[in-house]
């Protein structure tokens, strides 16, 4: 089994924890100073990491030490985003590891870069940035070479779809434009099935509309068609979503009640089934009538789930059973307030 590490984004730093493969416990950490960070993503071969820095309108790039997971800044880093705003959020890399895509919220577009496989350096893709629907917050690239972009907005949510050219990384929207789906229940996060056929989107703020909307993706255009009927119900106000690498289970952080909802996924149909015992307590208490934001991550082996606890400035550790049920195993203190999470299996 490959060694695994957990990266925890914090103000001005990234804390790097080795993961015990038997217990999920986090070992002694090292720290990398960064000016952001925003979203974190690693290449499929775990060779490079990229971190968005909206404050300085750039992407910070690092090599990943294959033994420890420690980060070293790449030559030429940081790479400028050349955006008109400073709202670059999350990033994704296509399954082949050739292109990096960054969502730029207030600019309503997606920035695209080619990745040098040897040095990790970034070069803007011809035609970048590519216009999105309204407020793009996240990008996911499928094995079938199309990109889905999560669009958020006041009281609204949506999905923009593109075909990705695997030779040059160019994104091409459909004939009706990039925005292909609009939701009055909003949109918070999304996860794509590993087979590229299904997309899942967290949505809602009340007990009546909180849930996960599911979509079938056209394998030629990437166009999302929602499942008929209502969304799959979660705890209150789901936000962060994660799945294991085989997309057997799906989890949501419910910011309105401090719980984690768990589903098993039928790979043949994309239908979600609630895991017995769900939602599971995260021992996080939102303020009365308010929300508390917390992030989720699953280790590459699929045995452990990690959740940020902003109230106690720590990381909660859960074991994942064969049914997808969660059992809390521990709680690791942090040096600073937690932000985003990323797990990586070292080569």
C-alpha positions in Angstrom: 0.0 0.0 0.0 1.3 3.5 -0.9 2.0 5.9 1.8 -0.7 8.6 2.2 -0.7 12.2 3.4 -3.3 14.7 4.3 -2.8 18.4 3.4 -4.7 21.0 5.5 -5.0 24.5 4.1 -4.7 27.3 6.8 -4.2 31.0 6.6 -0.7 31.5 5.2 0.3 27.8 5.5 -0.3 24.2 4.5 0.1 21.6 7.2 1.2 18.1 5.9 0.2 15.0 8.0 1.3 11.4 7.3 -1.7 9.0 7.5 -1.4 5.8 9.5 -2.7 3.2 6.9 -4.0 0.9 9.7 -5.7 3.4 12.0 -6.2 6.6 10.0 -4.4 8.5 12.7 -2.4 11.6 11.7 1.3 11.6 12.5 3.6 14.5 13.2 3.2 17.3 10.7 5.4 19.6 8.7 4.4 23.0 7.5 4.8 24.9 4.2 4.3 28.6 4.1 2.1 29.9 1.3 0.4 33.2 0.6 -3.1 31.7 0.1 -4.1 29.1 0.1 -7.3 28.6 -1.9 -8.1 25.3 -3.6 -5.5 22.5 -3.6 -5.1 19.8 -6.3 -2.4 17.2 -7.2 -1.6 15.6 -10.5 -2.8 12.0 -11.0 0.8 10.7 -10.6 1.1 12.7 -7.3 4.2 14.4 -8.6 3.0 18.0 -8.5 0.5 20.1 -6.4 -1.2 23.3 -7.4 -2.7 25.8 -5.0 -4.9 28.7 -6.0 -4.1 32.1 -4.4 -7.0 34.5 -5.0 -5.4 37.1 -2.8 -2.4 37.5 -5.2 -4.2 36.4 -8.3 -1.8 33.4 -9.0 -1.3 29.7 -8.7 1.4 28.4 -6.4 3.0 25.2 -7.8 5.0 22.6 -5.9 6.7 19.2 -6.3 5.6 16.5 -3.9 8.3 14.5 -2.1 7.6 10.9 -2.9 8.6 9.7 0.6 7.2 12.4 2.9 4.7 14.4 0.9 6.5 17.6 1.8 6.2 20.4 -0.7 9.0 22.3 -2.6 8.1 25.3 -4.7 8.6 24.7 -8.5 11.0 26.8 -10.5 8.9 29.7 -12.0 6.2 29.5 -9.3 4.0 31.3 -8.7 2.2 31.4 -12.1 0.0 34.5 -12.7 -3.6 34.0 -13.4 -3.9 37.1 -15.5 -7.5 37.5 -14.4 -9.4 40.7 -14.0 -10.6 39.7 -10.5 -9.1 38.0 -7.5 -11.6 35.3 -6.9 -9.9 32.1 -8.3 -11.3 29.3 -6.2 -11.1 25.6 -6.8 -9.0 23.7 -9.4 -9.1 20.4 -11.2 -6.8 18.4 -13.4 -7.9 16.2 -16.3 -7.5 12.4 -15.7 -4.5 12.4 -18.1 -2.7 15.0 -16.0 -2.2 17.4 -18.9 -4.3 20.4 -18.1 -5.2 22.5 -15.0 -8.6 24.3 -14.8 -9.3 27.1 -12.3 -12.7 28.5 -11.6 -12.8 32.4 -11.3 -15.9 33.2 -9.4 -16.5 37.0 -10.0 -15.1 36.9 -13.5 -17.6 34.2 -14.5 -15.0 32.2 -16.4 -12.7 29.2 -16.2 -8.9 29.6 -16.6 -7.0 26.8 -18.3 -3.4 25.9 -18.3 -1.3 23.1 -19.9 1.0 21.2 -17.5 4.6 20.4 -18.4 4.8 16.7 -17.4 8.5 17.0 -16.6 8.8 20.3 -14.8 5.2 21.0 -13.7 5.3 24.5 -15.1 2.1 26.0 -16.4 1.3 27.7 -19.7 -2.0 29.3 -20.5 -4.2 27.4 -23.0 -5.1 29.2 -26.2 -8.4 31.0 -25.8 -8.3 31.0 -22.0 -10.3 32.2 -20.0 -13.5 30.4 -21.1 -16.8 32.0 -20.2 -19.0 30.2 -17.7 -22.7 30.5 -16.7 -22.7 33.0 -13.9 -20.5 32.4 -10.8 -18.3 29.3 -11.4 -17.1 27.8 -8.1 -15.8 24.4 -9.1 -14.6 22.4 -12.2 -14.6 18.7 -12.7 -13.1 17.0 -15.8 -14.4 13.6 -16.8 -12.6 10.5 -18.3 -14.7 11.2 -21.4 -13.0 14.6 -21.9 -15.8 17.0 -21.0 -15.8 19.5 -18.1 -18.6 20.3 -15.7 -18.6 23.6 -13.9 -20.6 24.3 -10.8 -22.2 27.8 -11.0 -23.5 29.5 -7.9 -25.4 32.7 -7.4 -27.9 34.4 -5.0 -30.7 32.0 -4.6 -29.7 30.1 -7.7 -27.3 27.4 -8.8 -26.4 25.7 -12.0 -24.1 23.6 -14.1 -22.1 24.7 -17.2 -20.9 22.0 -19.6 -18.1 21.9 -22.1 -16.3 19.5 -24.4 -12.6 19.4 -23.6 -10.1 19.0 -26.5 -7.6 16.4 -25.1 -4.9 17.7 -27.5 -4.8 21.3 -26.4 -7.2 21.7 -23.4 -9.6 24.1 -25.1 -13.1 24.1 -23.7 -16.1 24.3 -26.1 -19.6 24.9 -24.8 -22.7 23.6 -26.5 -24.6 25.5 -29.2 -26.8 27.1 -26.5 -23.9 28.3 -24.4 -22.2 26.9 -21.4 -25.0 27.1 -18.8 -27.0 23.8 -19.2 -28.8 23.5 -15.9 -30.3 26.0 -13.4 -31.6 25.1 -9.9 -33.7 27.4 -7.7 -32.5 25.4 -4.7 -29.0 26.7 -5.3 -25.8 24.7 -5.7 -22.9 24.2 -3.2 -20.6 21.4 -4.4 -20.5 18.5 -6.8 -18.9 15.1 -7.3 -18.6 13.1 -10.5 -18.8 9.3 -10.5 -15.5 7.7 -11.5 -17.2 6.2 -14.6 -18.0 9.7 -15.8 -21.7 8.9 -16.3 -23.2 10.5 -13.3 -22.9 13.9 -11.5 -24.0 14.7 -8.0 -24.7 18.2 -6.7 -25.4 19.4 -3.1 -28.1 22.0 -2.8 -30.6 23.6 -0.4 -30.8 25.6 2.8 -34.0 24.4 4.4 -35.4 21.0 5.5 -37.6 20.9 2.4 -34.9 21.5 -0.2 -31.7 20.2 1.4 -30.4 17.2 -0.6 -28.2 15.8 -3.4 -29.4 16.3 -7.0 -28.2 13.6 -9.4 -27.6 13.8 -13.1 -26.9 11.5 -16.1 -24.2 12.9 -18.3 -24.3 12.7 -22.0 -21.1 10.9 -23.1 -20.7 13.0 -26.2 -21.5 16.5 -25.0 -21.4 16.3 -21.2 -24.9 17.7 -21.1 -26.4 16.9 -17.6 -30.0 15.5 -17.4 -31.4 15.5 -13.9 -32.9 12.4 -12.4 -36.7 12.6 -12.2 -38.2 13.3 -8.8 -36.9 15.1 -5.8 -33.3 15.3 -4.7 -31.9 12.6 -2.3 -32.5 14.0 1.2 -29.6 15.0 3.4 -29.2 16.8 6.7 -29.7 20.5 6.8 -27.9 22.7 4.3 -25.4 20.3 2.7 -22.2 21.9 1.3 -18.9 20.0 0.9 -19.2 16.6 -0.8 -16.7 13.8 -1.2 -16.6 10.2 -2.5 -14.1 7.4 -2.3 -11.9 6.7 -5.3 -14.2 4.0 -6.6 -17.2 6.2 -6.0 -18.9 3.5 -3.9 -20.0 6.0 -1.2 -20.9 9.7 -1.2 -20.8 12.0 1.9 -22.1 15.6 2.5 -21.1 18.0 5.3 -24.4 19.4 6.5 -23.7 23.0 7.7 -27.1 23.6 9.2 -27.1 20.8 11.8 -23.4 19.7 12.0 -23.9 16.2 10.6 -22.5 14.1 7.8 -25.0 12.3 5.4 -23.8 9.1 3.8 -25.0 7.3 0.7 -24.1 4.2 -1.3 -24.0 4.7 -5.0 -25.4 2.2 -7.6 -22.7 2.3 -10.3 -25.1 1.0 -12.9 -27.9 3.5 -12.3 -26.3 6.3 -10.3 -29.1 6.0 -7.7 -28.2 6.9 -4.1 -29.3 4.9 -1.1 -29.0 6.2 2.4 -26.4 4.4 4.5 -28.0 2.9 7.7 -27.4 5.3 10.6 -27.0 8.4 8.4 -26.8 11.3 9.1 -23.8 10.8 11.4 -22.9 13.4 14.1 -19.7 15.4 13.4 -19.8 16.8 17.0 -20.1 20.3 15.5 -22.8 22.7 16.7 -23.9 25.4 14.3 -25.1 28.7 15.9 -28.8 29.0 16.5 -30.4 29.6 13.1 -27.1 29.8 11.4 -24.5 27.6 9.5 -21.1 26.3 10.3 -18.9 25.5 7.3 -16.7 22.4 7.5 -14.8 20.4 4.8 -14.5 16.7 4.1 -11.9 14.5 2.5 -11.4 10.7 2.1 -8.0 9.0 2.0 -7.1 7.3 -1.3 -7.6 3.8 0.2 -11.2 4.7 1.0 -10.9 3.6 4.7 -11.0 6.9 6.5 -12.9 10.2 6.3 -11.5 13.5 7.6 -13.6 16.5 8.6 -12.4 20.0 9.6 -13.8 21.2 13.0 -13.6 25.0 13.0 -14.9 25.3 16.5 -12.1 23.2 18.0 -9.5 24.0 15.4 -8.9 20.4 14.7 -9.4 17.5 12.2 -12.0 14.8 13.0 -11.1 11.3 11.9 -13.7 8.7 11.0 -13.5 5.1 10.0 -15.6 4.0 7.0 -17.1 0.5 7.3 -17.9 -1.8 4.5 -21.5 -0.4 4.4 -20.3 3.2 4.3 -21.2 3.9 8.0 -18.9 6.3 9.9 -17.3 5.7 13.3 -15.3 8.5 14.9 -11.8 7.4 15.7 -10.0 10.5 16.8 -9.5 14.3 16.8 -6.2 15.9 15.8 -5.5 19.5 16.9 -4.2 22.0 14.3 -1.8 24.9 14.5 -4.3 27.3 12.9 -7.9 27.5 11.7 -8.6 24.8 9.1 -9.6 25.5 5.5 -9.5 23.1 2.6 -8.4 19.4 2.7 -6.6 17.2 0.2 -5.4 13.6 0.5 -2.7 12.1 -1.7 -1.3 8.6 -2.2 2.4 9.0 -2.7 4.0 7.2 -5.7 
